[in-house]
Amino acid sequence: MNEILFTVGELPIRTGAALIGFGALSLLLLVIIAVVIARSGRRSAELATVQALRADELEQRLSEMLRAQSEATGRVDAMGQALAGRQAEMARAVSRRFLSSLLPLRRRSSCHLLYNAPTGFFL
């Protein structure tokens, strides 16, 4: 372990020193990788939290919109029923009015036919 691998300037680099340097470099790289992973994990956790908050807000807005839509649907249904009732009432009133205006005409026409019928009309 004391043999010289190479020299840098006038400094001889021995095998033991090279192994120690290589081990320290490997340890430093592992620490850097661990720090990067930890930071990205924190960022991912923060992003997940933010996304969860946004999802909750959107869900709340959606539920408010659904509630408003159901209220509007109920109001439109009630208005439709009210209009249908009014239309039916108007149709009955128009029908009564029409039939009541026809009644005197029927009486006159039937009396006219009875009294002014040509002979032999009723057999």
Phi and psi restraints in degrees (range 20) as a CNS / XPLOR table:
assign (resid 1 and name C) (resid 2 and name N)
       (resid 2 and name CA) (resid 2 and name C) 1.0 -99.5 20.0 2
assign (resid 2 and name N) (resid 2 and name CA)
       (resid 2 and name C) (resid 3 and name N) 1.0 5.1 20.0 2
assign (resid 2 and name C) (resid 3 and name N)
       (resid 3 and name CA) (resid 3 and name C) 1.0 -76.2 20.0 2
assign (resid 3 and name N) (resid 3 and name CA)
       (resid 3 and name C) (resid 4 and name N) 1.0 148.7 20.0 2
assign (resid 3 and name C) (resid 4 and name N)
       (resid 4 and name CA) (resid 4 and name C) 1.0 -85.1 20.0 2
assign (resid 4 and name N) (resid 4 and name CA)
       (resid 4 and name C) (resid 5 and name N) 1.0 127.7 20.0 2
assign (resid 4 and name C) (resid 5 and name N)
       (resid 5 and name CA) (resid 5 and name C) 1.0 -84.9 20.0 2
assign (resid 5 and name N) (resid 5 and name CA)
       (resid 5 and name C) (resid 6 and name N) 1.0 -50.1 20.0 2
assign (resid 5 and name C) (resid 6 and name N)
       (resid 6 and name CA) (resid 6 and name C) 1.0 -159.7 20.0 2
assign (resid 6 and name N) (resid 6 and name CA)
       (resid 6 and name C) (resid 7 and name N) 1.0 171.3 20.0 2
assign (resid 6 and name C) (resid 7 and name N)
       (resid 7 and name CA) (resid 7 and name C) 1.0 -122.3 20.0 2
assign (resid 7 and name N) (resid 7 and name CA)
       (resid 7 and name C) (resid 8 and name N) 1.0 140.9 20.0 2
assign (resid 7 and name C) (resid 8 and name N)
       (resid 8 and name CA) (resid 8 and name C) 1.0 -114.3 20.0 2
assign (resid 8 and name N) (resid 8 and name CA)
       (resid 8 and name C) (resid 9 and name N) 1.0 110.0 20.0 2
assign (resid 8 and name C) (resid 9 and name N)
       (resid 9 and name CA) (resid 9 and name C) 1.0 64.1 20.0 2
assign (resid 9 and name N) (resid 9 and name CA)
       (resid 9 and name C) (resid 10 and name N) 1.0 -118.4 20.0 2
assign (resid 9 and name C) (resid 10 and name N)
       (resid 10 and name CA) (resid 10 and name C) 1.0 -107.4 20.0 2
assign (resid 10 and name N) (resid 10 and name CA)
       (resid 10 and name C) (resid 11 and name N) 1.0 9.9 20.0 2
assign (resid 10 and name C) (resid 11 and name N)
       (resid 11 and name CA) (resid 11 and name C) 1.0 -98.1 20.0 2
assign (resid 11 and name N) (resid 11 and name CA)
       (resid 11 and name C) (resid 12 and name N) 1.0 117.2 20.0 2
assign (resid 11 and name C) (resid 12 and name N)
       (resid 12 and name CA) (resid 12 and name C) 1.0 -81.0 20.0 2
assign (resid 12 and name N) (resid 12 and name CA)
       (resid 12 and name C) (resid 13 and name N) 1.0 133.1 20.0 2
assign (resid 12 and name C) (resid 13 and name N)
       (resid 13 and name CA) (resid 13 and name C) 1.0 -100.4 20.0 2
assign (resid 13 and name N) (resid 13 and name CA)
       (resid 13 and name C) (resid 14 and name N) 1.0 118.1 20.0 2
assign (resid 13 and name C) (resid 14 and name N)
       (resid 14 and name CA) (resid 14 and name C) 1.0 -94.5 20.0 2
assign (resid 14 and name N) (resid 14 and name CA)
       (resid 14 and name C) (resid 15 and name N) 1.0 166.4 20.0 2
assign (resid 14 and name C) (resid 15 and name N)
       (resid 15 and name CA) (resid 15 and name C) 1.0 -63.5 20.0 2
assign (resid 15 and name N) (resid 15 and name CA)
       (resid 15 and name C) (resid 16 and name N) 1.0 -44.7 20.0 2
assign (resid 15 and name C) (resid 16 and name N)
       (resid 16 and name CA) (resid 16 and name C) 1.0 -62.1 20.0 2
assign (resid 16 and name N) (resid 16 and name CA)
       (resid 16 and name C) (resid 17 and name N) 1.0 -42.9 20.0 2
assign (resid 16 and name C) (resid 17 and name N)
       (resid 17 and name CA) (resid 17 and name C) 1.0 -66.8 20.0 2
assign (resid 17 and name N) (resid 17 and name CA)
       (resid 17 and name C) (resid 18 and name N) 1.0 -37.9 20.0 2
assign (resid 17 and name C) (resid 18 and name N)
       (resid 18 and name CA) (resid 18 and name C) 1.0 -65.6 20.0 2
assign (resid 18 and name N) (resid 18 and name CA)
       (resid 18 and name C) (resid 19 and name N) 1.0 -41.4 20.0 2
assign (resid 18 and name C) (resid 19 and name N)
       (resid 19 and name CA) (resid 19 and name C) 1.0 -65.3 20.0 2
assign (resid 19 and name N) (resid 19 and name CA)
       (resid 19 and name C) (resid 20 and name N) 1.0 -41.2 20.0 2
assign (resid 19 and name C) (resid 20 and name N)
       (resid 20 and name CA) (resid 20 and name C) 1.0 -64.0 20.0 2
assign (resid 20 and name N) (resid 20 and name CA)
       (resid 20 and name C) (resid 21 and name N) 1.0 -42.9 20.0 2
assign (resid 20 and name C) (resid 21 and name N)
       (resid 21 and name CA) (resid 21 and name C) 1.0 -63.6 20.0 2
assign (resid 21 and name N) (resid 21 and name CA)
       (resid 21 and name C) (resid 22 and name N) 1.0 -42.3 20.0 2
assign (resid 21 and name C) (resid 22 and name N)
       (resid 22 and name CA) (resid 22 and name C) 1.0 -64.1 20.0 2
assign (resid 22 and name N) (resid 22 and name CA)
       (resid 22 and name C) (resid 23 and name N) 1.0 -41.5 20.0 2
assign (resid 22 and name C) (resid 23 and name N)
       (resid 23 and name CA) (resid 23 and name C) 1.0 -64.2 20.0 2
assign (resid 23 and name N) (resid 23 and name CA)
       (resid 23 and name C) (resid 24 and name N) 1.0 -42.8 20.0 2
assign (resid 23 and name C) (resid 24 and name N)
       (resid 24 and name CA) (resid 24 and name C) 1.0 -64.1 20.0 2
assign (resid 24 and name N) (resid 24 and name CA)
       (resid 24 and name C) (resid 25 and name N) 1.0 -41.0 20.0 2
assign (resid 24 and name C) (resid 25 and name N)
       (resid 25 and name CA) (resid 25 and name C) 1.0 -64.0 20.0 2
assign (resid 25 and name N) (resid 25 and name CA)
       (resid 25 and name C) (resid 26 and name N) 1.0 -42.1 20.0 2
assign (resid 25 and name C) (resid 26 and name N)
       (resid 26 and name CA) (resid 26 and name C) 1.0 -63.3 20.0 2
assign (resid 26 and name N) (resid 26 and name CA)
       (resid 26 and name C) (resid 27 and name N) 1.0 -42.8 20.0 2
assign (resid 26 and name C) (resid 27 and name N)
       (resid 27 and name CA) (resid 27 and name C) 1.0 -63.3 20.0 2
assign (resid 27 and name N) (resid 27 and name CA)
       (resid 27 and name C) (resid 28 and name N) 1.0 -41.4 20.0 2
assign (resid 27 and name C) (resid 28 and name N)
       (resid 28 and name CA) (resid 28 and name C) 1.0 -62.7 20.0 2
assign (resid 28 and name N) (resid 28 and name CA)
       (resid 28 and name C) (resid 29 and name N) 1.0 -42.6 20.0 2
assign (resid 28 and name C) (resid 29 and name N)
       (resid 29 and name CA) (resid 29 and name C) 1.0 -64.2 20.0 2
assign (resid 29 and name N) (resid 29 and name CA)
       (resid 29 and name C) (resid 30 and name N) 1.0 -39.8 20.0 2
assign (resid 29 and name C) (resid 30 and name N)
       (resid 30 and name CA) (resid 30 and name C) 1.0 -64.5 20.0 2
assign (resid 30 and name N) (resid 30 and name CA)
       (resid 30 and name C) (resid 31 and name N) 1.0 -39.8 20.0 2
assign (resid 30 and name C) (resid 31 and name N)
       (resid 31 and name CA) (resid 31 and name C) 1.0 -64.8 20.0 2
assign (resid 31 and name N) (resid 31 and name CA)
       (resid 31 and name C) (resid 32 and name N) 1.0 -42.3 20.0 2
assign (resid 31 and name C) (resid 32 and name N)
       (resid 32 and name CA) (resid 32 and name C) 1.0 -62.6 20.0 2
assign (resid 32 and name N) (resid 32 and name CA)
       (resid 32 and name C) (resid 33 and name N) 1.0 -43.5 20.0 2
assign (resid 32 and name C) (resid 33 and name N)
       (resid 33 and name CA) (resid 33 and name C) 1.0 -62.5 20.0 2
assign (resid 33 and name N) (resid 33 and name CA)
       (resid 33 and name C) (resid 34 and name N) 1.0 -41.8 20.0 2
assign (resid 33 and name C) (resid 34 and name N)
       (resid 34 and name CA) (resid 34 and name C) 1.0 -62.9 20.0 2
assign (resid 34 and name N) (resid 34 and name CA)
       (resid 34 and name C) (resid 35 and name N) 1.0 -41.9 20.0 2
assign (resid 34 and name C) (resid 35 and name N)
       (resid 35 and name CA) (resid 35 and name C) 1.0 -64.5 20.0 2
assign (resid 35 and name N) (resid 35 and name CA)
       (resid 35 and name C) (resid 36 and name N) 1.0 -43.4 20.0 2
assign (resid 35 and name C) (resid 36 and name N)
       (resid 36 and name CA) (resid 36 and name C) 1.0 -62.2 20.0 2
assign (resid 36 and name N) (resid 36 and name CA)
       (resid 36 and name C) (resid 37 and name N) 1.0 -43.6 20.0 2
assign (resid 36 and name C) (resid 37 and name N)
       (resid 37 and name CA) (resid 37 and name C) 1.0 -64.5 20.0 2
assign (resid 37 and name N) (resid 37 and name CA)
       (resid 37 and name C) (resid 38 and name N) 1.0 -41.4 20.0 2
assign (resid 37 and name C) (resid 38 and name N)
       (resid 38 and name CA) (resid 38 and name C) 1.0 -63.6 20.0 2
assign (resid 38 and name N) (resid 38 and name CA)
       (resid 38 and name C) (resid 39 and name N) 1.0 -42.5 20.0 2
assign (resid 38 and name C) (resid 39 and name N)
       (resid 39 and name CA) (resid 39 and name C) 1.0 -64.6 20.0 2
assign (resid 39 and name N) (resid 39 and name CA)
       (resid 39 and name C) (resid 40 and name N) 1.0 -43.2 20.0 2
assign (resid 39 and name C) (resid 40 and name N)
       (resid 40 and name CA) (resid 40 and name C) 1.0 -66.4 20.0 2
assign (resid 40 and name N) (resid 40 and name CA)
       (resid 40 and name C) (resid 41 and name N) 1.0 -33.7 20.0 2
assign (resid 40 and name C) (resid 41 and name N)
       (resid 41 and name CA) (resid 41 and name C) 1.0 -64.5 20.0 2
assign (resid 41 and name N) (resid 41 and name CA)
       (resid 41 and name C) (resid 42 and name N) 1.0 -41.1 20.0 2
assign (resid 41 and name C) (resid 42 and name N)
       (resid 42 and name CA) (resid 42 and name C) 1.0 -65.1 20.0 2
assign (resid 42 and name N) (resid 42 and name CA)
       (resid 42 and name C) (resid 43 and name N) 1.0 -43.5 20.0 2
assign (resid 42 and name C) (resid 43 and name N)
       (resid 43 and name CA) (resid 43 and name C) 1.0 -61.6 20.0 2
assign (resid 43 and name N) (resid 43 and name CA)
       (resid 43 and name C) (resid 44 and name N) 1.0 -42.1 20.0 2
assign (resid 43 and name C) (resid 44 and name N)
       (resid 44 and name CA) (resid 44 and name C) 1.0 -62.9 20.0 2
assign (resid 44 and name N) (resid 44 and name CA)
       (resid 44 and name C) (resid 45 and name N) 1.0 -41.2 20.0 2
assign (resid 44 and name C) (resid 45 and name N)
       (resid 45 and name CA) (resid 45 and name C) 1.0 -65.1 20.0 2
assign (resid 45 and name N) (resid 45 and name CA)
       (resid 45 and name C) (resid 46 and name N) 1.0 -41.3 20.0 2
assign (resid 45 and name C) (resid 46 and name N)
       (resid 46 and name CA) (resid 46 and name C) 1.0 -64.7 20.0 2
assign (resid 46 and name N) (resid 46 and name CA)
       (resid 46 and name C) (resid 47 and name N) 1.0 -43.3 20.0 2
assign (resid 46 and name C) (resid 47 and name N)
       (resid 47 and name CA) (resid 47 and name C) 1.0 -63.7 20.0 2
assign (resid 47 and name N) (resid 47 and name CA)
       (resid 47 and name C) (resid 48 and name N) 1.0 -39.4 20.0 2
assign (resid 47 and name C) (resid 48 and name N)
       (resid 48 and name CA) (resid 48 and name C) 1.0 -64.2 20.0 2
assign (resid 48 and name N) (resid 48 and name CA)
       (resid 48 and name C) (resid 49 and name N) 1.0 -39.1 20.0 2
assign (resid 48 and name C) (resid 49 and name N)
       (resid 49 and name CA) (resid 49 and name C) 1.0 -65.2 20.0 2
assign (resid 49 and name N) (resid 49 and name CA)
       (resid 49 and name C) (resid 50 and name N) 1.0 -44.5 20.0 2
assign (resid 49 and name C) (resid 50 and name N)
       (resid 50 and name CA) (resid 50 and name C) 1.0 -63.4 20.0 2
assign (resid 50 and name N) (resid 50 and name CA)
       (resid 50 and name C) (resid 51 and name N) 1.0 -42.8 20.0 2
assign (resid 50 and name C) (resid 51 and name N)
       (resid 51 and name CA) (resid 51 and name C) 1.0 -65.0 20.0 2
assign (resid 51 and name N) (resid 51 and name CA)
       (resid 51 and name C) (resid 52 and name N) 1.0 -37.2 20.0 2
assign (resid 51 and name C) (resid 52 and name N)
       (resid 52 and name CA) (resid 52 and name C) 1.0 -65.1 20.0 2
assign (resid 52 and name N) (resid 52 and name CA)
       (resid 52 and name C) (resid 53 and name N) 1.0 -40.5 20.0 2
assign (resid 52 and name C) (resid 53 and name N)
       (resid 53 and name CA) (resid 53 and name C) 1.0 -64.1 20.0 2
assign (resid 53 and name N) (resid 53 and name CA)
       (resid 53 and name C) (resid 54 and name N) 1.0 -43.1 20.0 2
assign (resid 53 and name C) (resid 54 and name N)
       (resid 54 and name CA) (resid 54 and name C) 1.0 -62.5 20.0 2
assign (resid 54 and name N) (resid 54 and name CA)
       (resid 54 and name C) (resid 55 and name N) 1.0 -41.9 20.0 2
assign (resid 54 and name C) (resid 55 and name N)
       (resid 55 and name CA) (resid 55 and name C) 1.0 -62.7 20.0 2
assign (resid 55 and name N) (resid 55 and name CA)
       (resid 55 and name C) (resid 56 and name N) 1.0 -41.3 20.0 2
assign (resid 55 and name C) (resid 56 and name N)
       (resid 56 and name CA) (resid 56 and name C) 1.0 -63.1 20.0 2
assign (resid 56 and name N) (resid 56 and name CA)
       (resid 56 and name C) (resid 57 and name N) 1.0 -42.9 20.0 2
assign (resid 56 and name C) (resid 57 and name N)
       (resid 57 and name CA) (resid 57 and name C) 1.0 -63.4 20.0 2
assign (resid 57 and name N) (resid 57 and name CA)
       (resid 57 and name C) (resid 58 and name N) 1.0 -43.8 20.0 2
assign (resid 57 and name C) (resid 58 and name N)
       (resid 58 and name CA) (resid 58 and name C) 1.0 -64.6 20.0 2
assign (resid 58 and name N) (resid 58 and name CA)
       (resid 58 and name C) (resid 59 and name N) 1.0 -38.8 20.0 2
assign (resid 58 and name C) (resid 59 and name N)
       (resid 59 and name CA) (resid 59 and name C) 1.0 -64.8 20.0 2
assign (resid 59 and name N) (resid 59 and name CA)
       (resid 59 and name C) (resid 60 and name N) 1.0 -39.9 20.0 2
assign (resid 59 and name C) (resid 60 and name N)
       (resid 60 and name CA) (resid 60 and name C) 1.0 -65.0 20.0 2
assign (resid 60 and name N) (resid 60 and name CA)
       (resid 60 and name C) (resid 61 and name N) 1.0 -44.2 20.0 2
assign (resid 60 and name C) (resid 61 and name N)
       (resid 61 and name CA) (resid 61 and name C) 1.0 -62.1 20.0 2
assign (resid 61 and name N) (resid 61 and name CA)
       (resid 61 and name C) (resid 62 and name N) 1.0 -41.7 20.0 2
assign (resid 61 and name C) (resid 62 and name N)
       (resid 62 and name CA) (resid 62 and name C) 1.0 -63.5 20.0 2
assign (resid 62 and name N) (resid 62 and name CA)
       (resid 62 and name C) (resid 63 and name N) 1.0 -41.7 20.0 2
assign (resid 62 and name C) (resid 63 and name N)
       (resid 63 and name CA) (resid 63 and name C) 1.0 -65.2 20.0 2
assign (resid 63 and name N) (resid 63 and name CA)
       (resid 63 and name C) (resid 64 and name N) 1.0 -36.9 20.0 2
assign (resid 63 and name C) (resid 64 and name N)
       (resid 64 and name CA) (resid 64 and name C) 1.0 -64.7 20.0 2
assign (resid 64 and name N) (resid 64 and name CA)
       (resid 64 and name C) (resid 65 and name N) 1.0 -40.9 20.0 2
assign (resid 64 and name C) (resid 65 and name N)
       (resid 65 and name CA) (resid 65 and name C) 1.0 -65.3 20.0 2
assign (resid 65 and name N) (resid 65 and name CA)
       (resid 65 and name C) (resid 66 and name N) 1.0 -40.5 20.0 2
assign (resid 65 and name C) (resid 66 and name N)
       (resid 66 and name CA) (resid 66 and name C) 1.0 -65.1 20.0 2
assign (resid 66 and name N) (resid 66 and name CA)
       (resid 66 and name C) (resid 67 and name N) 1.0 -38.6 20.0 2
assign (resid 66 and name C) (resid 67 and name N)
       (resid 67 and name CA) (resid 67 and name C) 1.0 -64.2 20.0 2
assign (resid 67 and name N) (resid 67 and name CA)
       (resid 67 and name C) (resid 68 and name N) 1.0 -45.0 20.0 2
assign (resid 67 and name C) (resid 68 and name N)
       (resid 68 and name CA) (resid 68 and name C) 1.0 -63.7 20.0 2
assign (resid 68 and name N) (resid 68 and name CA)
       (resid 68 and name C) (resid 69 and name N) 1.0 -39.1 20.0 2
assign (resid 68 and name C) (resid 69 and name N)
       (resid 69 and name CA) (resid 69 and name C) 1.0 -66.3 20.0 2
assign (resid 69 and name N) (resid 69 and name CA)
       (resid 69 and name C) (resid 70 and name N) 1.0 -40.9 20.0 2
assign (resid 69 and name C) (resid 70 and name N)
       (resid 70 and name CA) (resid 70 and name C) 1.0 -66.7 20.0 2
assign (resid 70 and name N) (resid 70 and name CA)
       (resid 70 and name C) (resid 71 and name N) 1.0 -37.3 20.0 2
assign (resid 70 and name C) (resid 71 and name N)
       (resid 71 and name CA) (resid 71 and name C) 1.0 -62.4 20.0 2
assign (resid 71 and name N) (resid 71 and name CA)
       (resid 71 and name C) (resid 72 and name N) 1.0 -44.7 20.0 2
assign (resid 71 and name C) (resid 72 and name N)
       (resid 72 and name CA) (resid 72 and name C) 1.0 -63.8 20.0 2
assign (resid 72 and name N) (resid 72 and name CA)
       (resid 72 and name C) (resid 73 and name N) 1.0 -39.7 20.0 2
assign (resid 72 and name C) (resid 73 and name N)
       (resid 73 and name CA) (resid 73 and name C) 1.0 -62.4 20.0 2
assign (resid 73 and name N) (resid 73 and name CA)
       (resid 73 and name C) (resid 74 and name N) 1.0 -42.8 20.0 2
assign (resid 73 and name C) (resid 74 and name N)
       (resid 74 and name CA) (resid 74 and name C) 1.0 -62.1 20.0 2
assign (resid 74 and name N) (resid 74 and name CA)
       (resid 74 and name C) (resid 75 and name N) 1.0 -42.0 20.0 2
assign (resid 74 and name C) (resid 75 and name N)
       (resid 75 and name CA) (resid 75 and name C) 1.0 -65.4 20.0 2
assign (resid 75 and name N) (resid 75 and name CA)
       (resid 75 and name C) (resid 76 and name N) 1.0 -42.3 20.0 2
assign (resid 75 and name C) (resid 76 and name N)
       (resid 76 and name CA) (resid 76 and name C) 1.0 -64.8 20.0 2
assign (resid 76 and name N) (resid 76 and name CA)
       (resid 76 and name C) (resid 77 and name N) 1.0 -40.2 20.0 2
assign (resid 76 and name C) (resid 77 and name N)
       (resid 77 and name CA) (resid 77 and name C) 1.0 -62.5 20.0 2
assign (resid 77 and name N) (resid 77 and name CA)
       (resid 77 and name C) (resid 78 and name N) 1.0 -44.4 20.0 2
assign (resid 77 and name C) (resid 78 and name N)
       (resid 78 and name CA) (resid 78 and name C) 1.0 -62.8 20.0 2
assign (resid 78 and name N) (resid 78 and name CA)
       (resid 78 and name C) (resid 79 and name N) 1.0 -41.7 20.0 2
assign (resid 78 and name C) (resid 79 and name N)
       (resid 79 and name CA) (resid 79 and name C) 1.0 -65.2 20.0 2
assign (resid 79 and name N) (resid 79 and name CA)
       (resid 79 and name C) (resid 80 and name N) 1.0 -40.2 20.0 2
assign (resid 79 and name C) (resid 80 and name N)
       (resid 80 and name CA) (resid 80 and name C) 1.0 -62.8 20.0 2
assign (resid 80 and name N) (resid 80 and name CA)
       (resid 80 and name C) (resid 81 and name N) 1.0 -42.2 20.0 2
assign (resid 80 and name C) (resid 81 and name N)
       (resid 81 and name CA) (resid 81 and name C) 1.0 -65.5 20.0 2
assign (resid 81 and name N) (resid 81 and name CA)
       (resid 81 and name C) (resid 82 and name N) 1.0 -40.5 20.0 2
assign (resid 81 and name C) (resid 82 and name N)
       (resid 82 and name CA) (resid 82 and name C) 1.0 -64.1 20.0 2
assign (resid 82 and name N) (resid 82 and name CA)
       (resid 82 and name C) (resid 83 and name N) 1.0 -43.2 20.0 2
assign (resid 82 and name C) (resid 83 and name N)
       (resid 83 and name CA) (resid 83 and name C) 1.0 -65.0 20.0 2
assign (resid 83 and name N) (resid 83 and name CA)
       (resid 83 and name C) (resid 84 and name N) 1.0 -39.1 20.0 2
assign (resid 83 and name C) (resid 84 and name N)
       (resid 84 and name CA) (resid 84 and name C) 1.0 -64.0 20.0 2
assign (resid 84 and name N) (resid 84 and name CA)
       (resid 84 and name C) (resid 85 and name N) 1.0 -40.7 20.0 2
assign (resid 84 and name C) (resid 85 and name N)
       (resid 85 and name CA) (resid 85 and name C) 1.0 -64.3 20.0 2
assign (resid 85 and name N) (resid 85 and name CA)
       (resid 85 and name C) (resid 86 and name N) 1.0 -43.4 20.0 2
assign (resid 85 and name C) (resid 86 and name N)
       (resid 86 and name CA) (resid 86 and name C) 1.0 -64.7 20.0 2
assign (resid 86 and name N) (resid 86 and name CA)
       (resid 86 and name C) (resid 87 and name N) 1.0 -39.4 20.0 2
assign (resid 86 and name C) (resid 87 and name N)
       (resid 87 and name CA) (resid 87 and name C) 1.0 -65.4 20.0 2
assign (resid 87 and name N) (resid 87 and name CA)
       (resid 87 and name C) (resid 88 and name N) 1.0 -42.2 20.0 2
assign (resid 87 and name C) (resid 88 and name N)
       (resid 88 and name CA) (resid 88 and name C) 1.0 -64.5 20.0 2
assign (resid 88 and name N) (resid 88 and name CA)
       (resid 88 and name C) (resid 89 and name N) 1.0 -41.3 20.0 2
assign (resid 88 and name C) (resid 89 and name N)
       (resid 89 and name CA) (resid 89 and name C) 1.0 -62.5 20.0 2
assign (resid 89 and name N) (resid 89 and name CA)
       (resid 89 and name C) (resid 90 and name N) 1.0 -42.4 20.0 2
assign (resid 89 and name C) (resid 90 and name N)
       (resid 90 and name CA) (resid 90 and name C) 1.0 -65.7 20.0 2
assign (resid 90 and name N) (resid 90 and name CA)
       (resid 90 and name C) (resid 91 and name N) 1.0 -40.8 20.0 2
assign (resid 90 and name C) (resid 91 and name N)
       (resid 91 and name CA) (resid 91 and name C) 1.0 -62.2 20.0 2
assign (resid 91 and name N) (resid 91 and name CA)
       (resid 91 and name C) (resid 92 and name N) 1.0 -40.3 20.0 2
assign (resid 91 and name C) (resid 92 and name N)
       (resid 92 and name CA) (resid 92 and name C) 1.0 -64.3 20.0 2
assign (resid 92 and name N) (resid 92 and name CA)
       (resid 92 and name C) (resid 93 and name N) 1.0 -43.1 20.0 2
assign (resid 92 and name C) (resid 93 and name N)
       (resid 93 and name CA) (resid 93 and name C) 1.0 -64.7 20.0 2
assign (resid 93 and name N) (resid 93 and name CA)
       (resid 93 and name C) (resid 94 and name N) 1.0 -43.1 20.0 2
assign (resid 93 and name C) (resid 94 and name N)
       (resid 94 and name CA) (resid 94 and name C) 1.0 -64.8 20.0 2
assign (resid 94 and name N) (resid 94 and name CA)
       (resid 94 and name C) (resid 95 and name N) 1.0 -40.2 20.0 2
assign (resid 94 and name C) (resid 95 and name N)
       (resid 95 and name CA) (resid 95 and name C) 1.0 -64.1 20.0 2
assign (resid 95 and name N) (resid 95 and name CA)
       (resid 95 and name C) (resid 96 and name N) 1.0 -45.1 20.0 2
assign (resid 95 and name C) (resid 96 and name N)
       (resid 96 and name CA) (resid 96 and name C) 1.0 -60.8 20.0 2
assign (resid 96 and name N) (resid 96 and name CA)
       (resid 96 and name C) (resid 97 and name N) 1.0 -45.3 20.0 2
assign (resid 96 and name C) (resid 97 and name N)
       (resid 97 and name CA) (resid 97 and name C) 1.0 -63.1 20.0 2
assign (resid 97 and name N) (resid 97 and name CA)
       (resid 97 and name C) (resid 98 and name N) 1.0 -43.5 20.0 2
assign (resid 97 and name C) (resid 98 and name N)
       (resid 98 and name CA) (resid 98 and name C) 1.0 -63.9 20.0 2
assign (resid 98 and name N) (resid 98 and name CA)
       (resid 98 and name C) (resid 99 and name N) 1.0 -45.5 20.0 2
assign (resid 98 and name C) (resid 99 and name N)
       (resid 99 and name CA) (resid 99 and name C) 1.0 -66.8 20.0 2
assign (resid 99 and name N) (resid 99 and name CA)
       (resid 99 and name C) (resid 100 and name N) 1.0 -37.2 20.0 2
assign (resid 99 and name C) (resid 100 and name N)
       (resid 100 and name CA) (resid 100 and name C) 1.0 -68.8 20.0 2
assign (resid 100 and name N) (resid 100 and name CA)
       (resid 100 and name C) (resid 101 and name N) 1.0 -29.4 20.0 2
assign (resid 100 and name C) (resid 101 and name N)
       (resid 101 and name CA) (resid 101 and name C) 1.0 -76.7 20.0 2
assign (resid 101 and name N) (resid 101 and name CA)
       (resid 101 and name C) (resid 102 and name N) 1.0 -23.8 20.0 2
assign (resid 101 and name C) (resid 102 and name N)
       (resid 102 and name CA) (resid 102 and name C) 1.0 -82.0 20.0 2
assign (resid 102 and name N) (resid 102 and name CA)
       (resid 102 and name C) (resid 103 and name N) 1.0 -24.6 20.0 2
assign (resid 102 and name C) (resid 103 and name N)
       (resid 103 and name CA) (resid 103 and name C) 1.0 -59.5 20.0 2
assign (resid 103 and name N) (resid 103 and name CA)
       (resid 103 and name C) (resid 104 and name N) 1.0 -48.0 20.0 2
assign (resid 103 and name C) (resid 104 and name N)
       (resid 104 and name CA) (resid 104 and name C) 1.0 -63.6 20.0 2
assign (resid 104 and name N) (resid 104 and name CA)
       (resid 104 and name C) (resid 105 and name N) 1.0 -33.0 20.0 2
assign (resid 104 and name C) (resid 105 and name N)
       (resid 105 and name CA) (resid 105 and name C) 1.0 -66.3 20.0 2
assign (resid 105 and name N) (resid 105 and name CA)
       (resid 105 and name C) (resid 106 and name N) 1.0 -39.1 20.0 2
assign (resid 105 and name C) (resid 106 and name N)
       (resid 106 and name CA) (resid 106 and name C) 1.0 -66.2 20.0 2
assign (resid 106 and name N) (resid 106 and name CA)
       (resid 106 and name C) (resid 107 and name N) 1.0 -40.7 20.0 2
assign (resid 106 and name C) (resid 107 and name N)
       (resid 107 and name CA) (resid 107 and name C) 1.0 -64.0 20.0 2
assign (resid 107 and name N) (resid 107 and name CA)
       (resid 107 and name C) (resid 108 and name N) 1.0 -43.8 20.0 2
assign (resid 107 and name C) (resid 108 and name N)
       (resid 108 and name CA) (resid 108 and name C) 1.0 -65.9 20.0 2
assign (resid 108 and name N) (resid 108 and name CA)
       (resid 108 and name C) (resid 109 and name N) 1.0 -43.4 20.0 2
assign (resid 108 and name C) (resid 109 and name N)
       (resid 109 and name CA) (resid 109 and name C) 1.0 -69.5 20.0 2
assign (resid 109 and name N) (resid 109 and name CA)
       (resid 109 and name C) (resid 110 and name N) 1.0 -38.1 20.0 2
assign (resid 109 and name C) (resid 110 and name N)
       (resid 110 and name CA) (resid 110 and name C) 1.0 -70.0 20.0 2
assign (resid 110 and name N) (resid 110 and name CA)
       (resid 110 and name C) (resid 111 and name N) 1.0 -38.3 20.0 2
assign (resid 110 and name C) (resid 111 and name N)
       (resid 111 and name CA) (resid 111 and name C) 1.0 -66.6 20.0 2
assign (resid 111 and name N) (resid 111 and name CA)
       (resid 111 and name C) (resid 112 and name N) 1.0 -39.9 20.0 2
assign (resid 111 and name C) (resid 112 and name N)
       (resid 112 and name CA) (resid 112 and name C) 1.0 -62.3 20.0 2
assign (resid 112 and name N) (resid 112 and name CA)
       (resid 112 and name C) (resid 113 and name N) 1.0 -41.3 20.0 2
assign (resid 112 and name C) (resid 113 and name N)
       (resid 113 and name CA) (resid 113 and name C) 1.0 -68.8 20.0 2
assign (resid 113 and name N) (resid 113 and name CA)
       (resid 113 and name C) (resid 114 and name N) 1.0 -37.8 20.0 2
assign (resid 113 and name C) (resid 114 and name N)
       (resid 114 and name CA) (resid 114 and name C) 1.0 -68.5 20.0 2
assign (resid 114 and name N) (resid 114 and name CA)
       (resid 114 and name C) (resid 115 and name N) 1.0 -43.3 20.0 2
assign (resid 114 and name C) (resid 115 and name N)
       (resid 115 and name CA) (resid 115 and name C) 1.0 -87.4 20.0 2
assign (resid 115 and name N) (resid 115 and name CA)
       (resid 115 and name C) (resid 116 and name N) 1.0 -24.9 20.0 2
assign (resid 115 and name C) (resid 116 and name N)
       (resid 116 and name CA) (resid 116 and name C) 1.0 -115.2 20.0 2
assign (resid 116 and name N) (resid 116 and name CA)
       (resid 116 and name C) (resid 117 and name N) 1.0 23.7 20.0 2
assign (resid 116 and name C) (resid 117 and name N)
       (resid 117 and name CA) (resid 117 and name C) 1.0 -73.8 20.0 2
assign (resid 117 and name N) (resid 117 and name CA)
       (resid 117 and name C) (resid 118 and name N) 1.0 141.4 20.0 2
assign (resid 117 and name C) (resid 118 and name N)
       (resid 118 and name CA) (resid 118 and name C) 1.0 -68.6 20.0 2
assign (resid 118 and name N) (resid 118 and name CA)
       (resid 118 and name C) (resid 119 and name N) 1.0 155.5 20.0 2
assign (resid 118 and name C) (resid 119 and name N)
       (resid 119 and name CA) (resid 119 and name C) 1.0 -66.6 20.0 2
assign (resid 119 and name N) (resid 119 and name CA)
       (resid 119 and name C) (resid 120 and name N) 1.0 142.4 20.0 2
assign (resid 119 and name C) (resid 120 and name N)
       (resid 120 and name CA) (resid 120 and name C) 1.0 82.0 20.0 2
assign (resid 120 and name N) (resid 120 and name CA)
       (resid 120 and name C) (resid 121 and name N) 1.0 4.1 20.0 2
assign (resid 120 and name C) (resid 121 and name N)
       (resid 121 and name CA) (resid 121 and name C) 1.0 -71.0 20.0 2
assign (resid 121 and name N) (resid 121 and name CA)
       (resid 121 and name C) (resid 122 and name N) 1.0 -44.1 20.0 2
assign (resid 121 and name C) (resid 122 and name N)
       (resid 122 and name CA) (resid 122 and name C) 1.0 -96.7 20.0 2
assign (resid 122 and name N) (resid 122 and name CA)
       (resid 122 and name C) (resid 123 and name N) 1.0 115.9 20.0 2
